[in-house]
Amino acid sequence: MLDRVLSAALAGCLFLVLGTPAFAYYSKDSYEAEVTFTSQVEIAEDAPDYILLPSYINRQLLYLAGPLQAAPRKAAAKNDAKVDVLGKHRDGKTGKLYVRYRYTGTFVLDNGLQDVVKIRLPLNLDEVWERSTDKCFSWGEKYRMAYFWAPLNKGCPLVEGVDYSTADGTIVARRPNTANTAPAYERLSNRNGEMRIVLTFGADEDRNGKSAPDKSNTDYNAGNYRDVRKFLLGQGFAVRAVPADERERECGTTKSLAGSPGFVEEFTRKDGARMVVARLFWGVTNIGEDSVAFFCMAKEAAERGSMFLYAGHSRVGLLDLTYMGEQVGTPIRMNKEQYQIYAFFGCSSYSYYNLSYFAAKATTLDPEGTRNASIITNGITGSFGSMVDFTTKTLKPIFNWSASGTRATWQEIMNSYSGRFLTGVNGDQ
């Protein structure tokens, strides 16, 4: 019982029982819709009602993402679910006790999904883990976690109806994509006439993030850093290195960056009266103190930035503003008055960095936080091979506007991406 109570504490914050407003959205390969389904999960005989949601239902829903993104036509859930507990049920044949519930929430869906999306979830949360082999996970030899659970994989020994159930998720309300929206270009500059951009590349392997991103560094994202650096120089920017002690002072961190300083270069370009400043970061982007240098970059972007682009592992919600502030040693105070563009090119960032960042931008006059924020996310697992494409095709329209006044729409920007990861812009009013 103690293990189940601890699980309640860990999982209880992951799926909120609430209703959220529908934000504007555009993607070339996906759309948003309200989806509902009914499911069940096995519970202990002595399970009290108050732990059914956090210890069982929410834990089961941690497995939701894996089968959705492993399907030929993919989908992902936004973290806005309303869960109605329908009661306990005993199976007449097996005698096992279950709790049944109804789930209603927002999904991002491949354009090819129009009526029903298949929902596959484990029935017994302890037994399914023991019975799952590496074949039951995408990249199971390296990532054996609920996020990558895929029971239909070839060679997976799990049996439908015994180890997992399949339900039809009904698409009950499709939300139309926006048709002609654009970034609020004029509001990207701050009061000093600066447009400040923070570009961050997190190492695929943490040990590589402690070495410079030069040609001797074979990490996937080190090569991406070099390619984006070349792109910025080709756009006419001048460059300088930003030492760790300067970043420490600016960040106000109580922790030294000496052990894992990362590598930062600052690129500047003058466009008439406007100064464009882009800081390019390479380093460790994980949990813990090795990532404080990265958290300081996120803090800089939130407090005085115009744009923040992240390319790396999503780490199942690593870029939580409160958590990063705690690690830095000083709270991150989002600039609510500055229009900002956030782009998270990690895995399933749609589920992690959507509602929380809009909430951080909310004010009395803008309770949804969408007036001063546009957020680009991936619905499913991304690819290091696409991060340069995403980064440069997001930046170039901004640079073109700054230099010559040309205005690309969000639809043109989203349509330009080569990859297909259910990538879309949220809050494009």
ABEGO torsion letter per residue (X at the ends): XAAAAAAAAAAAAABBBBBBBBBBBBBAABBBBBBBBBBBBBBBAABBAAAAAAAAAAAAAAAAAAAAAABABBBBBBBABBBBBAEBBBBAAAGBBBBBBBBBBBBBBBAABAABBBBBBBABAAAAAAABBAAABBGAAABBBAAABBAABBGBABBBGAABBBBBBBBABBBBBBABBBBBAAAABBAAGBBBBBBBBBBABAAAAABBABAABABAAAAAAAAAAAAAAAAGBBBBBBBAAAAAAAAGBABBAAABAEBBBBBBBBBEABBBBBBBBBEBBBBEAAAAAAAAAAAAAAAABABBBBBEBAGGGAABAAAAAAAAGBBBBBBAABBBBBBBABBGAAAAABAAAAAAABBAABAAGAAABBBBBBABBBBAAAAAAAAAAAAAAAAAAAAAGBBBBAAAAAAABABBAGBBBBGBX
